[in-house]
Structures are given as structure tokens and as C-alpha cells.
Amino acid sequence: MLARVPFIPGLDIERDAAHRRVWAIVLTGDEPPVAGRAPRVRRASSAASRWPVTDAVARPRALERASRLVPPGHMITVTTRRWARAWDVELEGVPGARRLVQPSYRGRAVEMLLPLLKIARHDPSATVIVLPADHGIDHEARFLRYASRAVWAVALRPDLPILIGAHPHAPVHGGWIEPGAPVEGLEELAVRAVKRFVDVASPAERRRLFEGNALTSTLIFVGRAGTLRSLAARAVPEILEALEPLEDAFDTAEESLLCDAVYECMPEADLVSLQRAPELAVLPLPDVVWRAPEREPLLLAS
């Protein structure tokens, strides 16, 4: 994805400063952080996630990027047991970084919800930024400023979960987000309601959506922890139900053993259902050309 993120007059750096109740969740998938190592091909039920991610170089930088959005100690990197040691080496260079180890990989929805439940139990009003680690970003200062504005939008509208969207590089088959009217009170921040989601589009409709600057998802979510939990309860209730027994065991000696047992029967799920939730608002990245991650790594640049 090639994105030129302009400065928005009227929004200053002070508003974008990291708040003590903002957290970041970095999703690593079931991949190592080592540049140059060939990734495994993952197959999932969704067409949006059935191709391998190849941007190993971007992953270590994603940790630093996420840490700049939140206070020290408020970044959680989610890994699987097979790659936990490899990620530990990268985390040593990030002050206050935390890690959460899954017994095995069950898809991005599970990967997102396990740390989200931990945060929500501690502070349901905390703001959470969800960032996939395979996003490579150039001109990071501008992107970080823009992501921080999504945090500011959530501060103004705590009930509103936000998905960051971008314009695809070509008319894609499905997964379109057609922005609607600006959200009241967030006009200056360019947050829009979602007019509709289009999962499958005809060739003529693809062209119309493309020429009308419709969006596709970057998989970057921003919202209050309690709001995102409620969103998951409606979008992927089976995942939340499977994870709920862990909530009383968080930060206890029993957590690890119970987590192993829970994951034995954990269904696999991606983020498609969350991306199509009707209560989501969308924050478009302006002047964007996005190359879908199933074809090549996500890239943001000035």
C-alpha cells in the first residue's frame, strides 16, 4: 500500500501525545521476526487471509512503531509458542514491551481477543490500537500522527470502534467499505460512518467503487477495550465464549495450563466478521494506493 498521509491543520501534536490509558496489541501471526526467513503458507477460511505474508523485515520495526503510540509497558506483542524465543530477542530492544504467548495459532480474531480480554479486565475504558506486525511503513511520523488521531476520535466518542481503511491499488473482487457521512463531532478528524460493506462485487460495481474511492481494510482497529469486547461478542461469539474461562485465571499460576486446555478446542477465526460489523466507523487514509496483503506486504509511504 502506498499512502501519502497529509498533515491536518487544526490538530496539534499535543492532542496526539500517548495517553497513559492507551494500549497497543501487535499481531504477529505464526511467523518469526527474522528477516529473510521464508514464511509458511497459511490457509484459512477467508480469501482475505489465504496467502502468505512475506514482509519479515517489517516485523521488528512494527514493535518500535507500536511502542511510540503508547506509554512504556502498554504494548502487548502476541506470539505463538514456537516463535516466542525469536520474538523475545526483538522485544529486548523495546522498553517496557510485554509479550503474550499463545499455545498455537487459531487465527487473527483469537490473537486479538486474548490480549484484549486481559486489557478489558484491568481497564475496560482503556483505548486499544490493534496493529498487524506485517505492515511495513515508510514516513512513520506522519502515519503515527494519523493513527493518534484515531485515538483522539475514540476519546471523543468512546462508544465508537474505528477501522482504518485505504483505497486499493486496483478494483478488487470483494471486501469493499463504502464510506458514508462524516460522524457528528468528528468531522475535523475525517472519521466517516460506513454506508455499506460489499463482500462480493460484480465487475461493473468494482469499477464504480474503485472510481468512487471506496476503501478496503488495513486491519488496524482502534477502540475502547470494553467497546471492542462487545463488538467481538456480536461478531465472533464462539471465540469469546471459548476464551471467557481464562478471564478468572489471568495472572495466576493456573493461567498457562488452562490456556492450553482452552486452545485444544478453540475454533479458528479471522477478522472478517469484525471488519463487517455495522457499528464500526471508518477512518480513511487519504491519497492512498493500497496493494492487498494477500498479494504482497502492506506498505505505507509518503
Secondary structure as UniProt FT lines:
FT   STRAND          2..3
FT   TURN            9..10
FT   HELIX           13..16
FT   TURN            20..21
FT   STRAND          22..27
FT   TURN            29..30
FT   TURN            35..36
FT   HELIX           47..49
FT   TURN            56..57
FT   HELIX           58..67
FT   TURN            68..69
FT   TURN            72..73
FT   STRAND          75..80
FT   HELIX           81..83
FT   HELIX           84..91
FT   TURN            92..93
FT   TURN            95..96
FT   STRAND          98..102
FT   HELIX           108..122
FT   TURN            124..125
FT   STRAND          127..132
FT   TURN            133..134
FT   STRAND          135..137
FT   HELIX           140..156
FT   TURN            158..159
FT   STRAND          162..166
FT   STRAND          176..182
FT   TURN            184..185
FT   HELIX           187..189
FT   STRAND          192..198
FT   HELIX           203..211
FT   TURN            212..213
FT   STRAND          215..224
FT   HELIX           225..235
FT   HELIX           237..243
FT   HELIX           244..249
FT   TURN            250..251
FT   TURN            253..254
FT   HELIX           255..264
FT   HELIX           272..275
FT   TURN            278..279
FT   STRAND          281..284
FT   STRAND          288..290
FT   TURN            293..295
FT   STRAND          298..300
//
